[in-house]
Amino acid sequence: MTAGSFPAEDRPDRLSESDAETVAIYLSELSAAQLPLGPGLRAAAEEAGGAVAGCLRSLADALDRGRTLDEALQTSAVGFPHYLQGLVTAALRTGELGEALVELVEHRRTARRQQRAVLAALAYPTLLLGLTGILFLVLAGLLGPMMTSLIDDFEMSAPVASLLFVWIGHHGIAPLVAGLAVVLVGIVSFRLFARRAVWDWTVSVVPLLGPIWRWSAVAEMARLMSSLVGRGVPLPEALRLTSAGVSNAHLADVCRELAAGVEQGRELASLVIVSPWLPASLAPIIRWGQRTGQLDEAFASAAEMLEGRMRLRAALLRAIAPPVVLFIVAVFALAIFLGFFIPLVNAIQYFI
């Protein structure tokens, strides 16, 4: 199997990401101990349990039938994520399966922890904003008919917020809820039916979160490239192996394009500069690595730089998200006040 033979679309995976990485760690430990993989996998299955044990036994069966490890990962009865198949293939190519596979899986886990830290930082502000919006709609639905009757009966002028209540009073909150439902269904449908590469690209252009998503993916790519190039894998082949090993499908396409360009004799740094998806700051670091013969160190430095950016952006989001959300909540509260209480006060003054 070649590095580029993985299908572009995701296979249905029966293993969770963490379970698949646990299987990869078992493989690395058995390889590092220089134990026969078949019996070692069966012994590991006895202590693993669950889906991991089933996958280990399926791999052992495939190896007993004479398949290679990377072929066994593809033909196993238990689905194995394609990007982890790519990591195993890359690690096998280095000749140091145990050490390389542990290193690559740890890099992936680190990237995932950083992404989760960002999402956790945004979870509370998002929840607060959502609850505030729901409360506003409920109040608007309850107060809208009353506000409509009040304004019509006294023929008074009303602020813009009151007009919003009036509109909701005439039409109800059903159109707003329906519009929100259409948006959510559209997003879910796009996620389910669009190519994974298209989805990953779309997420990368979302404000605030998009750059973090992209930097995380490129840092994962740089770590993988550092490991492969540092172990003597030629640059075009390292890029193709990386395309199979990264979890971001759009970045996998980018890596294949870079590999094709390098095979045509173009400099990698020049290809990075013209790539709209890769950070431009990556190019001078790669150029330095190629000129000094320390390309593995250059990729490692690039990964550290991007991970540093992620930490800074995450800290920025944690700092600015709460005050922004509180400001929006205050706007909702002001809209309720202006929309209901001011016309109510005017109506009271009408009788005085």
C-alpha positions in Angstrom: 0.0 0.0 0.0 1.3 3.4 -0.9 0.9 6.5 1.3 -1.4 8.1 -1.2 -3.8 5.1 -1.5 -6.1 6.2 1.3 -9.5 7.2 0.1 -10.4 10.9 0.2 -13.6 10.2 2.1 -13.8 9.0 5.7 -14.7 5.4 6.3 -17.3 4.5 8.9 -15.3 4.2 12.1 -16.4 1.8 14.8 -13.6 2.8 17.2 -13.6 6.2 19.0 -10.6 8.4 18.4 -9.3 7.7 21.9 -9.8 3.9 21.5 -8.0 3.9 18.1 -5.0 5.8 19.7 -4.9 3.2 22.5 -4.6 0.5 19.8 -1.8 2.5 18.3 0.0 2.8 21.6 -0.3 -1.0 22.1 1.3 -1.5 18.6 4.1 0.9 19.5 4.8 -0.9 22.8 4.9 -4.3 21.2 7.2 -3.1 18.4 9.5 -1.4 20.9 9.7 -4.6 22.9 10.5 -6.5 19.6 7.7 -9.0 20.4 5.8 -10.9 17.6 2.8 -8.8 16.8 0.2 -11.5 16.4 0.6 -13.2 19.9 1.4 -9.8 21.5 -1.9 -8.3 20.2 -3.8 -11.3 21.5 -2.2 -11.0 24.9 -2.9 -7.2 24.9 -6.6 -7.9 24.0 -7.0 -9.9 27.2 -6.2 -6.9 29.4 -7.8 -4.2 27.1 -11.4 -5.2 26.9 -14.2 -3.5 24.9 -13.8 -2.3 21.4 -10.1 -2.0 21.8 -9.8 -5.8 22.5 -12.0 -6.6 19.5 -9.8 -4.5 17.2 -6.6 -6.1 18.6 -7.9 -9.6 18.0 -9.0 -8.6 14.5 -5.5 -7.3 13.7 -4.0 -10.4 15.1 -6.2 -12.6 12.8 -5.3 -10.5 9.8 -1.6 -10.8 10.6 -1.9 -14.5 11.0 -3.4 -14.6 7.5 -0.2 -13.1 6.1 -1.2 -9.5 5.8 1.2 -6.7 6.6 0.3 -4.4 9.5 -0.9 -1.5 7.4 -3.0 -3.8 5.3 -4.4 -5.4 8.4 -5.4 -2.0 9.7 -7.5 -1.4 6.6 -9.1 -4.9 6.4 -9.7 -5.3 10.1 -13.3 -6.1 11.0 -13.2 -3.2 13.5 -12.9 0.1 11.7 -9.7 2.1 12.3 -9.6 5.8 11.6 -7.8 6.5 8.3 -5.5 9.2 9.6 -4.2 6.8 12.3 -3.6 4.2 9.5 -1.5 6.9 7.9 0.4 7.4 11.2 1.2 3.7 11.4 2.3 3.7 7.7 4.5 6.7 8.3 6.0 5.1 11.4 6.6 1.9 9.6 8.4 3.8 6.8 10.9 5.3 9.4 11.9 1.8 10.5 11.2 2.8 14.1 7.6 1.9 14.5 7.5 2.0 18.3 9.2 5.3 19.0 7.8 7.1 16.0 4.2 6.0 16.6 4.2 7.0 20.2 5.7 10.4 19.2 3.1 11.0 16.5 0.1 9.9 18.6 1.2 12.2 21.5 1.5 15.1 19.1 -2.1 14.4 18.0 -3.4 14.2 21.5 -1.7 17.5 22.4 -3.4 19.2 19.5 -6.7 17.8 20.5 -6.3 18.9 24.1 -5.5 22.4 22.9 -8.6 22.5 20.7 -10.7 21.3 23.7 -9.3 24.0 25.9 -10.4 26.6 23.4 -13.9 25.1 23.2 -14.1 24.8 27.0 -13.2 28.5 27.3 -16.1 29.4 25.0 -18.7 26.9 26.4 -20.0 29.1 29.3 -20.3 32.4 27.3 -22.0 30.5 24.5 -24.4 28.9 26.9 -25.2 32.2 28.6 -25.8 33.9 25.3 -28.1 31.1 24.1 -30.1 31.2 27.3 -30.4 35.0 27.1 -31.7 34.7 23.5 -34.2 32.1 24.5 -35.4 34.2 27.5 -35.8 37.2 25.1 -37.9 35.2 22.7 -40.1 33.8 25.5 -40.7 37.3 26.9 -41.3 38.7 23.4 -43.8 36.0 22.8 -45.6 36.7 26.0 -45.5 40.5 25.9 -45.9 41.0 22.2 -49.7 40.7 22.0 -50.0 43.0 25.0 -47.7 45.5 23.5 -49.6 45.4 20.2 -52.8 46.1 21.9 -51.3 48.9 24.0 -49.8 50.8 21.1 -52.9 50.3 18.9 -55.3 51.5 21.6 -53.5 54.6 22.6 -52.0 55.3 19.1 -48.7 56.2 20.6 -45.3 56.3 19.0 -43.0 53.5 20.1 -39.2 52.8 20.1 -37.7 50.3 17.7 -37.5 47.7 20.4 -41.3 48.0 20.9 -41.8 47.6 17.2 -39.9 44.3 17.5 -42.3 43.2 20.2 -45.2 44.3 18.0 -43.9 42.2 15.1 -43.5 39.2 17.3 -47.0 39.9 18.7 -48.5 39.7 15.1 -46.5 36.7 13.9 -45.4 34.9 17.1 -42.0 33.4 17.7 -42.6 30.6 15.3 -40.9 32.3 12.3 -37.8 33.0 14.4 -37.7 29.5 15.7 -38.3 28.1 12.2 -35.5 30.2 10.8 -33.1 29.0 13.5 -34.1 25.4 12.9 -33.5 25.9 9.1 -30.0 27.2 9.9 -29.2 24.3 12.2 -30.5 21.7 9.8 -28.5 23.3 7.1 -25.3 23.1 9.1 -25.9 19.5 10.2 -26.7 18.5 6.6 -23.6 20.2 5.3 -21.5 18.4 7.9 -23.1 15.0 7.0 -23.1 15.2 3.2 -20.3 17.5 2.2 -16.8 16.1 1.6 -14.8 16.2 4.8 -12.2 18.4 3.2 -14.9 21.0 2.3 -16.1 20.9 5.9 -12.6 21.4 7.4 -12.0 24.3 5.0 -15.3 25.9 6.0 -14.5 25.6 9.7 -11.1 27.2 9.1 -12.7 30.5 7.9 -15.0 30.9 10.8 -14.1 34.1 12.7 -12.1 33.7 15.9 -12.2 29.9 16.0 -11.1 29.3 12.4 -7.5 30.4 12.8 -7.1 28.2 15.9 -8.5 25.2 14.0 -6.1 25.9 11.1 -3.1 26.5 13.3 -3.8 23.3 15.2 -3.9 21.3 11.9 -0.8 22.8 10.5 1.1 22.3 13.8 0.0 18.6 13.6 1.4 18.5 10.1 4.7 20.1 11.1 5.2 17.7 14.0 4.6 14.7 11.6 6.9 16.2 9.0 9.6 16.8 11.6 9.4 13.2 12.7 9.6 11.8 9.2 12.2 14.1 7.7 14.4 13.7 10.8 14.3 9.9 10.3 15.5 10.2 6.7 12.3 9.9 4.7 12.6 11.9 1.4 10.6 15.1 1.4 8.0 14.2 -1.3 7.3 10.9 0.4 7.2 12.5 3.8 4.5 14.9 2.5 2.4 12.1 1.1 2.7 10.1 4.3 1.7 13.3 6.2 -1.3 13.7 3.9 -2.4 10.2 5.1 -1.5 10.9 8.8 -3.1 14.3 9.5 -6.7 14.4 10.7 -7.7 17.5 8.8 -8.9 16.4 5.3 -8.3 19.7 3.7 -4.8 19.9 4.9 -4.3 16.4 3.6 -5.2 17.7 0.1 -2.7 20.6 0.6 0.0 18.1 1.5 -0.6 16.1 -1.6 -0.4 19.3 -3.7 2.9 20.2 -2.0 4.3 16.7 -2.6 3.4 17.0 -6.3 5.1 20.4 -6.5 8.3 19.2 -4.8 8.5 16.2 -7.2 8.3 18.7 -10.0 11.5 20.4 -8.7 9.9 23.4 -6.9 11.2 24.6 -3.5 8.9 23.7 -0.6 9.1 27.2 0.9 7.9 28.8 -2.4 5.0 26.4 -2.5 4.0 27.3 1.1 4.1 31.0 0.3 1.5 30.7 -2.5 -0.7 28.3 -0.6 -3.7 30.3 0.7 -4.4 27.9 3.6 -0.9 27.7 5.1 0.4 30.5 7.3 2.9 32.7 5.4 5.2 32.7 8.5 5.8 29.0 7.8 7.8 29.8 4.6 10.9 31.5 6.0 11.3 28.8 8.7 11.2 26.1 6.1 13.5 28.0 3.8 16.0 28.3 6.7 15.7 24.5 7.4 16.3 23.6 3.7 19.4 25.9 3.4 20.9 24.7 6.7 20.1 21.0 6.2 18.0 21.1 9.4 14.5 20.8 7.9 13.3 18.5 10.8 14.3 21.2 13.3 12.6 23.8 11.2 9.3 21.9 11.2 9.6 21.4 15.0 10.1 25.1 15.4 7.2 25.9 13.2 5.0 23.6 15.3 6.0 25.3 18.5 5.3 28.7 16.9 1.8 27.7 15.9 1.1 26.1 19.2 2.2 29.3 20.9 -0.2 31.2 18.7 -3.0 28.9 19.7 -2.3 29.4 23.4 -2.3 33.2 22.9 -5.5 33.1 20.9 -7.2 30.9 23.5 -6.1 33.2 26.3 -7.5 36.2 24.3 -10.8 34.4 23.8 -11.0 33.6 27.5 -10.3 37.3 28.3 -12.7 38.9 25.8 -15.6 36.4 25.6 -17.2 37.1 29.0 -17.3 40.9 28.7 -18.6 40.7 25.1 -21.3 38.3 26.2 -22.2 40.5 29.2 -22.5 43.4 26.8 -24.9 41.5 24.6 -26.9 40.4 27.6 -27.1 44.1 28.6 -28.4 45.0 25.1 -31.1 42.4 25.4 -32.1 43.7 28.8 -32.2 47.3 27.5 -34.3 46.2 24.6 -36.8 44.6 27.0 -36.9 47.8 29.1 -37.3 50.1 26.1 -39.7 47.9 24.3 -42.1 47.3 27.2 -41.7 49.7 30.1 -41.4 53.0 28.1 -44.7 52.4 26.3 -46.3 51.3 29.6 -45.1 54.5 31.3 -46.5 56.6 28.4 -49.8 54.8 28.8 -49.9 55.6 32.5 -49.1 59.2 31.8 -51.9 59.3 29.4 -54.4 58.8 32.2 -52.7 61.3 34.6 
